[in-house]
Amino acid sequence: MSSDTHVPAPVATLVDAINAGDTDAFVEAFTENGSVDDWGRVLTGPDGVRSWAETDAIGMDAQMTVLSATSEGDTTTVEFSWSSRKFNGTSTAIVTVDGDRVSSFQIPPAH
């Protein structure tokens, strides 16, 4: 297990797509059945991932800065800072990778 700001390539691709405002690259970062789970609202597949990108991330001019990351196996927990027209602050994401793509991007509810 490592803890630093290094993230696996598929996670970096996802972050880079958000920061570049590139919805197509964001969708392409996911597996065919990939999902976004934002506080229990789960959106699956390319249409679901695109919908979240448009309503909660890229469509809201989001910028995501990785503060720290810990990887174990195919799962990376990322602490990040987020700024957008919808939400600003720090949060956690649990990202699961399948090969060279993201299979799950989960933002659990803050406690």
C-alpha positions in Angstrom: 0.0 0.0 0.0 1.4 3.4 -0.8 0.2 6.9 0.2 1.1 9.9 -1.8 -0.2 12.0 -4.6 0.6 9.4 -7.3 -2.5 7.8 -8.7 -2.8 4.9 -11.2 -3.0 6.0 -14.8 -6.7 5.5 -15.3 -7.4 7.6 -12.2 -5.1 10.3 -13.6 -6.9 10.2 -16.9 -10.3 10.8 -15.1 -8.9 13.7 -13.2 -7.2 15.2 -16.3 -10.5 14.9 -18.2 -12.4 16.8 -15.5 -9.7 19.5 -15.3 -9.6 19.9 -19.1 -13.4 20.1 -19.4 -13.3 17.2 -21.8 -16.6 15.2 -21.3 -15.7 12.7 -24.1 -12.4 11.9 -22.5 -14.1 11.5 -19.1 -16.6 9.0 -20.5 -13.8 7.2 -22.3 -11.9 6.8 -19.0 -14.6 4.4 -17.8 -15.3 0.7 -18.7 -18.5 0.1 -20.7 -20.5 -0.7 -17.5 -18.6 1.9 -15.4 -20.5 3.9 -12.8 -20.4 7.1 -10.9 -21.9 6.9 -7.4 -22.2 10.5 -6.0 -23.6 10.3 -2.4 -25.7 7.3 -3.3 -27.0 8.5 -6.7 -25.6 5.9 -9.0 -25.3 6.5 -12.8 -24.1 3.6 -14.9 -22.8 3.2 -18.4 -21.7 5.8 -20.9 -25.0 7.7 -20.7 -25.0 7.8 -16.9 -21.4 8.8 -16.7 -21.9 11.5 -19.3 -25.0 12.8 -17.4 -23.0 13.1 -14.2 -20.2 14.9 -16.0 -22.6 17.4 -17.5 -24.7 18.1 -14.3 -22.1 17.8 -11.5 -18.6 18.1 -12.9 -17.5 19.3 -16.3 -20.8 21.1 -17.0 -20.2 23.0 -13.8 -16.6 24.1 -14.7 -15.2 21.7 -12.1 -11.5 21.5 -11.2 -10.2 18.6 -9.1 -6.9 18.7 -7.3 -5.7 15.4 -5.8 -4.4 16.1 -2.2 -3.5 12.5 -1.4 -4.1 9.0 -2.6 -3.8 5.5 -1.2 -3.9 2.5 -3.5 -4.5 -1.1 -2.5 -5.0 -3.6 -5.3 -7.4 -2.2 -7.9 -8.9 0.4 -5.5 -7.6 3.9 -4.9 -8.9 6.2 -2.2 -8.4 9.9 -3.2 -8.7 12.9 -1.0 -9.3 15.9 -3.2 -10.2 19.5 -3.4 -13.0 20.4 -5.8 -14.1 23.8 -7.1 -17.1 24.3 -9.4 -20.3 26.2 -9.8 -22.1 23.5 -7.9 -19.8 22.4 -5.0 -16.6 23.7 -3.5 -14.6 22.0 -0.8 -12.7 18.8 0.0 -14.0 15.3 -0.4 -13.1 11.6 -0.8 -13.4 9.4 -3.8 -13.1 5.7 -4.0 -12.0 4.7 -7.5 -11.9 1.1 -8.7 -9.9 0.3 -11.8 -10.4 -2.5 -14.3 -7.4 -2.9 -16.6 -6.7 0.5 -18.1 -10.1 2.1 -17.3 -12.2 3.1 -14.3 -15.0 0.8 -13.4 -16.3 2.8 -10.4 -16.0 6.4 -9.2 -17.7 6.7 -5.8 -18.0 9.9 -3.7 -19.4 8.7 -0.4 -21.5 11.0 1.7 -19.6 13.1 4.2 -19.9 12.2 7.8 
